[in-house]
């Protein structure tokens, strides 16, 4: 690799570098050296010749590093994506936590309007910002540029989870929520049963406030300074080392701003493609897409949007054998603690979500809602026959294998059928 520039530019750089330094010969004198006179002849044998007068320093770095394959031309690192296939609360946190130990970097996108609950003996913990595998894995953590952050709540979560500065990276382009964002969303709580956490309003400000100095991205927040690192740099570094990345989406495909039933949608695209965009990851790096679905889809109570066949928790209790009081207590939203509505399994939504996300795998959760007997199952064949029948039909409709089956919420409650 040969670096060159016009003679007048080289002279200018030389003079600037050695200005007022005694004992250094002039540029003209230095050029009399035999090696210096012939150095341009090396361009004829170089693989790449770079005119540094037409490339800034970072351009030269990128071209040189690429020529040396330092960006991992032959990398074997990969990205797996977890998304929700229904209206959120499918149990993505449980699945992400189960898989987390197999990865080197955990990425979360979305915002604090989604809570992902994980089992931490003897109770549980709900993540609103950090990836679900934060507590039970040693992987590095990343909040991508499409993330929306409540700074105070994030710092509290970092403290509660004992996350070191060196472990967590936050892209400087992530948006932050202010008090006015939360106040302005209160009207949506009644209109569409929004969580009113300010995520949508902050996202709108990021779009409409371009040029407005009042828009505060994560890179401008002093309290976040120790965590600020480019997401692309973190992801690239992981992949160059052949690292494994798990990208965790939030909410569900049925709530996608573009693909859900408007206006009963969230403020972002919740599909696998949307999550990749929010994280800054190209589709070509994806190995698996795991779409999480629950046996009975839910939506939050109130005017949260239509469901195909809404039923009552009494019916689920009667079918499963789980006391209705236990179901009602369990089925409160992670963020706002409101009760949830419930419906029959929606096959049309499954097919639409499978088309939009292109899953390689399905994770089916809440199988104990089909029968309380499933809580005893440790192997696939121990599930009840109706459960196995449902799984087989889901595989036909979705065109993907049900690789993970959650029998309840606990440490030993996932049947792993993966072949990867």
N, C-alpha and C positions, 0 to 999 in steps of 0.2 A: 504494500500500500504506500503510495507516494503522495505526499502533500506538497502543493506548489502554490505560487501566487505571482502576479506580475512583479518585475524588479523594483518598481517604485514603491509598491505596497510592502515588499520585504524590507526595503531600506527604512521606510517609515516605522515599521514594527521594531526593527533592530535599534533604531535611534531612540524610540520611546522606551524600550526595555532597558537600555544601558545609559540613559541620560544621566549626566553628572556623576558617573561612576569612573573613578580614576583607574588607569592601567588597562582600560578596554580599548582595543584598536577601533578605528572608524569602520563603517560598513565597507567602504571601498578597499581598505587595507585587508579586512577579513576575507574579502572575495578573492584576493590574490592567492590564498591558500589553494593547493592543487586539488584537495578533496572538495572544497567548496566550489571550485570552478566546474567540476565534473558531476556535481550532485544531481543536476537536472537530467543527466543521461539515464538515471535509474528509472525514469518514467517509462522508458521503452520496455522494461522487463517487469514492471509492476502489474499486479492483477487489477488494481483500481488506482486511478489518478484523481485526486480531489483538489479542485481549485478552491483554496480556502478563502479567496476573495469573494466567492459566490456561495459560500456555505458558512453559517455561523457556527460557533463552537459546538452547540448541541447537535447540529446537523452532522458535523464531522464525527462526533461520538457515536451517533446512531449508525452511520455508514460503516465505521470501523468495527463496531461491536457486531453488526450484522454479518460482516465479512468473516468475522472470527466465530460466528455461530454462538455468540454469548447470550443471545435472546432465545436460545433453545430451539434451533431449527428442527432438531430431531427429538424434541421433548416427548415424554410419555405421560406428563401430567394431564389431568382431566378435571372436568367440572360435572357434578351431579346436582340436579335441581329438584327441590320439593315445592309443590304447589297444591292449593286446595281445589277440589273439583266441584264444590257446591257453593254454599253461601257463607263460608268461613266456619270456624269452630269445628273443623273436621278432625282435630287431633294432630295437626301438623307438628306441634311442639313435642309431643310424645314420640313421634316417628323420627324427627330430627335429632332429639336427644339420644334415642336408641342407636342411631347411625354415627353420631358425632365422633366417636373414638377412632373411626377409620379414616379420618381426614386430618390434613395439616392446616387448613384454613377454613373457617366458618364465616359466611357472609350473610347478613340480613338486610333486606330492603323493606320499604313500607314506612310505617310510623307507629307512634304509641296508641293509635286507635285500634290496634290489634294486640291482644295479650295471648302469649303462648305459654301454656302451663306444663311444667315438667314434674315428675315424681322425684322428690328428694326426701329420703327417709328421715323422720316418720311422717312428714307432711308433704306439701307441694310448694312450688315457687312459680310465679308468673313473670315471664320476661316481656317487657314492652318495647325494648330497644335492642338488647343484646341477643345474639343467636341462642337458640334453645340448648345447645350443647356446652354452653359456657361453664357450667358448674362441674359437670362430670367428664370433661375432656381437657386436654392440655393444648388443644389447637389454638393457633392465633385467630384473632377476631377482626372483622372488618365491617364497618358501616359504609355502604357505597354512596356515590354522589347523588343518587336519587332518593336517599333517605331523608325523612323529615324528623327533626329532633326536638323534644322538650328538654332543654339543657338541664334544668334543675332535677327532673326525674331521671334523666340518664346518669347524672353524677351520683344520685342516690343508688341506682341499680349497680353501678360500677363498684361502689363502696360495699354494698350488701353481698356482692359476688366476689369480692377481693380480687379484682382484676388489676394487674400491674400495667404501668404505662407502656412497657415494651410489648405487651401482648395485644393491645387493642389499637387499631388504626381507624381514623375517621377521615373520610375524604373532605377536603376543604370546600367542595362544592355542595355538600349536604345543606339543606335548608333548616332554619331554626324557627320555632313557634314562639310568638309573644302573647302576652295576656289578651291583647285585642283580638287575636286570631280565635282564641277560645270563646271570648264574649260574642264575637260576630257569628259563631256557629250555633249558638243556643237555639235560634229559631229552627234550625234543621232537626233538632231533637224531636220536636213535635211533628214536623212535616214529613220526615222520612225515617224517623227513629235513629238518626245519626248518633254516634258516640260523642260528638261535639268536643273533640280533643284539639281542634284547631288545625288539623293536618291539611284539610282541603283548603282552608283560607290561606294558610302559609304557602301552600303550593301555588295558589292563584297569585299571591304576592310575588313569588319568585318569577312568575311569568310576566305579570303586568308591571312589576316594579323595576324592570331593567332600566338602569340609569338612576334609580332612586337610592340615595345613600342610606336610607332607613332600612333597606333590606339587608339582613345580617346572615350571611352564610357561616357555616361552622368554622371556616378558616379565620373569621374575624372575632371569634369568641375567645377571650383570654383564658377562661377556665378550661377550654378544650385544646389549647395550644400543645400540650405534651403528647396528644393523641393524633395530631394532624399529620397525615401522610397521604400521598397520592394513591388512590385505589388501583390505578393502572400499574404503578410501580410495585405495590404489594402483590397484586395478582401475577404480574410478570415474574417477579422474583420467586414466587411459589412454584410456578410452572417450570421455570428454568431448572429448578431443583427436582423436577419430576414429582412435584407435590400434588396432593389430592384436595380438591376444593368442594365444599358443600354450600350451595346457595339456597337459602331458605326464604320462600315467599310468604306473604301474609294474606289473610282473608281468603276469598274463594273466587273461582272463575265466574260464578253467577253474580258477583258484585263488581265485575270489571266495569270501569267507566265507559268503555266502548262496546262491550259484549254482553253486559248485564241488562236487566229490564229498567231502563231510564224512567224516572229519576231516582229509583231505589238502588243506587249504586254508590260505590266509594269514589275517591278522587284520583284514582290511578288505574292503569291496566294491570290486572292481577294474574294474567296468564304467564306461562313460562317465558314467552318472548318479552313481555313487559318487565319481568324480573331481571332478565339478562340485560336489558337496556338500562335499568336503574342501577345495576351493579357495574356496568361497563365491561361485559363479557361477550365475545362473539359467539354465535351459535355453533361454529365449527369445533369449539372446545368441549361441547357437551357430550358426555358419555351416556348418562341415564336421566330420564325425567320421571320422577315418582309423583303420581297424582294421588292425593289422599281423599278418600270418600268415607262417609259414615253411613251406617245402615239406615238411619232415619235422619234426613237432612233437617236443619233447623234454621230459623230466622229469629231475630230479636222481637220481643213483643211490641205491639203498637203498629204504626203504619210503616212497616219495614219492607213492604212489597209482597207480591203474590207468591204462593207456593202451589205446586201442582195439585196435591191432595192433602189438605191440612187435616190432622187428626188431633186427638187429645192425649195427654200423658197418661190418662187412665187406660186408654187402649194399649199403649206401649207396655204399661205395667201388667195388664192382663195377659198379654202375649208372652212377655219375658219372664214373669214371676218376680220381678223386682218391685218392691213396695213403691207406690206412687210418690210418697213423701221423699224417698231417697232420690228418685228421678228429678223431682222438682227442685230439691236442694242442690243437686249436682248440676242442673241445667240453668245456671245463672251465668250471664256474660262475664268474661274475664276482666274487662275494663270498667264497665259501668254497673255490674252486678244486677242487671235486669233479667227478668225471666225470659225464656225462649219459647217460641212456637215450634211445632214439630209437624212433619208430614211424612207420607209414604215415600219409599225410595223412588226417585224421579229418573226413569230410564232415558227420557228424552234429554234431560240435562246432562246425564252421564255421557251420552253420545256426543252432544255439542261440546262438552268440556274436553272429551278425548280428541275431538277434531282440532280444537283450538290449541291444545297443549302437546299433542303428539306423545303421550306417555309411553315409556317403555315398560313401566311397572305401575301397579295400583297398590296402594296401602289401604286396606279396609279396616275401619275402626268401629268401636262400639258394638261388637258382635254379641256382647252379653245382653244387649237390648233385644236381640232375637230370642235368646234363651239364657237365663241365668246359669244354666249348666255349662255354657261355654267358658265361664270363668275358671273351670277346672282343667280346661284343655291346655296341654303343653305341646301337643303335636297336631298336625292338620287333621289326621284321621279321628282324633278325639272330639272334634267339633260335631255338633248335631247335624243330622242329614239335611234338614232345611237350610242350614248355614252353608254347608258344602254345595248344595244345589244353587244357592244364591251366588256364591263365589264363581262357580263355573259359568253361570249366565252373564255375570259382570264381565268376565274375561272375553266372552263372545261379543258382547255389545261394545266394549271399550277397545277390543283388539289388543289387549295387553294382559300380561300375567298378574294375578293378585299375588305379589311376592311377600307381602307383610300383612299379618292379620293380628289386630289388637283385640284381646279377649276381655280386657277391662283396663283400668288405670292403675298400674303398679309396676314394680321392678321386674317381675317375671311374667309379663302379660302380653308379649309379642311373639307370635309364631313366625319364624324366619324361613321363608321358602325360596330365598334368592338363589340364583345360579351365578352370581357375580360377587 
